[in-house]
Amino acid sequence: MARAQSKNPVIYHRGERRARRVFRLFQSLLGFSGAFAFSVCSVVKFKDLAISLENSAVPLVRFSIRMIQKHGFVALSLVMNKTFSLEAHRHVDTTTAKIWSLSRSHGLLPIHRVLLGHDGSMTNLLELISCCEVALRTIKQSVVPCPREVADLLAVDVGEPVNERDIIIVRSRDGSPLLYARSYTPLSRLKPAFKADLMRADIPIGKIMQRHRIEARREIMDVGYLSSDRRLEELLACPGPYLWRTYNIITQRKPLITVKEYFSASL
């Protein structure tokens, strides 16, 4: 371990395994603390990893640096595991465990577990499953006051204007429905160009985000199983059972969109 000759502490770890552990650790730190800047200075064939903590005014960061300098990475790792990892892993493990439980209870196929738990573009995944392009059909779109349960998910005030959109994703070749979704987006968090595309209705959210080069992540909030539902039977043109999931699309550490998706277990 060596200290760089600069005013900012720079900690070097050699070895691929340790480098990856350090990188994951500070990714967790970044997720929980937004008051300091995090930058990866250099990664060369996973042999050297330099992490610079710049302009820190957070006691946690100063404490972390002292822990590394005095006791090494192992001691810091133990502290951070107790401080942060339990809370982060609790949410992830709960979602994963619920998917496993649904799978055991209802005999879900691997593709069902992937559809429920993946954190990428649903549009792209449906195209891969269907071996054809998919299209979006808008059922309803309007600006409405944000409902209370949605306000909690989006971390906005109840009644704040949000764009509510109900859509169906269908196979382009025959128009058969694959998925029904309802989304809510706070207008206050939309840039004008993004808002214009969203209001045009028949563009999938994932494609809008690609067009505007928005970096985001999806956080699965909940998943579930429905044995039957009359409205879903009409929308998806098939009887139950159905699977559903709720997730947030997060950018710049704030929920930009919350989405609830339904699809048939026969998919």
N, C-alpha and C positions, 0 to 999 in steps of 0.2 A: 504494500500500500504506500502511495506517495502523494505528496501535496504539491499542486501546481504552484508556480511562482507568480501568483496574482492575488488580488484582493478577494476573489471568490474561491471558496473551497471547491476543489475538484478531487473526487475520489476515484481511483483506478482499481479495477479488479481484473485479474487475469484468469483465463480459463473459461471455456464456453458455458459450462454448467453454472458456475457462479455468476457469470455475466448475465445470463438469462434470468437467474433468480433476482439479481439486483434490479434488472429492468422491470420485472413484474412487480416487485415491491414498490418501486417508485410510481409505477402506473397506478397502483392502489392508492398511494399517497395523493397523487394528482386528482383522483376521483373524489377524495374526501376533503381536500383543502384547496380552495381556489385563490388564496391570497399570495401565492408565490409563483415565480416563473420557473418552469421546468424545461431543461433543454438537454438533449443528448448531443454531446460534443463530438464523439467519434466512435464508430464501431468498425473495426477492421478485421474481417474474417472471424468475428466473434472471439478474437483473442484479447482485444482491449476494449473496455467499455468505460467511457468517461461521462460522469453525470455532474452537471453544474447546477447548483442552486443559487440563483441570482436574485439580488434585490430583496432578500427575505426580511420580512418584518414579523414573522410568525414564530412564537416561542417553540412550537413543535419542530420547525425546521432547524432552529439553532440547537435544540435538544438532540435531533437526529444526527447532526454533524458531530456534536460532542460525543455521542455514543459511538459513532464509527471511529473517530479519532482515538478514543480512549480504550474501547473494548472490542472494536472490530465489528464486522458485518453480522456475525452470529448473534451477538447481544441485541443489536438493533432489530434484527429479524424477529427475535422472540418478543420484544416489546411491541413491535408493529403488528405481529400476529394477534396478540391479545387486544390491542387497541382498535385495529381496523378490520382485520380479516374476518372475524366472527360475524360482524354485521353485514359485510359484503356477501359472504358466502351463505349467510342465512337466507337471503332473498333468492340467490341463484339456486341453492339446494331445495328450497321450497317449491319453486317453479318446476325444476327437474323432477323432484319427487312426485309432484302432482301428475305430471305427464306419465311417469312410470306407473303410478297407481291407476290412472285411467286406462293405461295399456293392459294392465293385469285384469282389471274389472270388466273391460269391454272388448278385449281381444284386438287391440289396435295393431295395425300393420306398421312396419318401420316407416313407410312414407307418411303415415298419419302423425307419428312422433316428430318427424322432420318438419312437417307443415305447422305443427303446434309450437315447436321450440326453436326453429331457425330464426336468426336475427338479420337476415338479408332481405332483398326485394322479393315480395310475394309474386309480383308480376313475372319476374324472370324465372322463378321456380315453377310457376304454373306453365310457362312456355316449355320448359324442359320436360315436365311431366306429360304434357299434351303433344309434344313434338310438332307444335305449330304456334303461330303467333296468336296472341290473345288481344281482345279489345275491351274497352270499358264503356258501359252503358250507364248513364246517370238516371237515377230514378227521381231524385229530389235534391235540390241545392238551394239554400237560402241562408241569410244572416239572421241569427236568433240570439236571444239572451242566453248566456252560458248556464246550463243546469248545474245544480249544486254538486252532484256526483262527478260531473265532468270538470268542474272548477277545481275540485280536489286533485284530479289527475294532472291537470294542466298548470296548477299553482297560479291561478288567476282568480279575480273576484267573481262571485256569483252575479250573473246578469251582464257581465262584460260581453260585448259583441263577438260572436264566433261564427265562422263559416261551418254550417252543418251540411254534410254531403252524404247521400246514400247512393251506392253504386253496385253494379253487378259486373264481374269480369266473365267474359264469355270466350269460347273458342271462335277464332275468326272464320274458320272454314265451314262451320255449321251453325254457329250461334248458340250452341248449348251452354248453359250457365255453369260456371265452376265455383264461384265464390260471391258472397254478398258481404258488403262492408259498409259501416257508418263511421265517419270521421268528423272530428271537431278541430278547428284551427283558430286561435285567437287572431283577430285582424291586426291587433297592435304589434304583433311579432312578424308581420309579413312585409317584405320589401315590395314596392309597387309592381315590378316585373313578375315576381313570383305570384303575387295576388292576382294579377291579370290572367296568368296561365291557370291558376286554380279555379278562377271564376268561369273559365272557358269550359269547364265541366269534364269533357270526355278525354282527359289526359290522366294517366295513372300518376299518383303522387311520386312514386319512385322515378319515373321519367322526368317529371318536373324538376325534381331535385338534381338529377343528372344534368339536365339542360342548364341549370343555374349554378352548377358546380358547388352544391351545398354538401359539406361534410357533416355527416350525422350518424348516429347509432340508434338502434332499436332496443328498447328495454321491455321485455315481456312482463306484464303486470299480473295476468291471470289467464287460466285456461279452463275449459270445461266441456261437458258432454250433454247433449239434449236428445232424449229418445224420440221426441216428435215435436213439431211446431207447425201450425197450419200456415202461417205467413211464410215461413221458410220453405215449406213444401211448394207454395205457389212461386216464390222467387227463384228457387233452385230447380224447379220442375222435377223433383224427386222426393220420395218419402224419407223420413228419418231412418236412422239416427244422424245427428249432426254434431260436429265439433266446432268449438269457438275459441278464440283467444283475444285478449286485449293487450295492446302494447302502445308505448309512447315512442315517437320519433324525437330524439333530443339533439339539439344543436346549440353550440355556445353555452352548454350546461343548463339549458332551459328546454322544457317540453315545447316543441313547435306544433306537433299534431298528436292527438290521441285517436286510436283506431280500434274498432271491434270488428272482427272478421268471423264469418260463418261459412263452413263448407260441409258437403256431404261426406259421411264415412264411407261411401261407395266410390269416392274419388280415387 
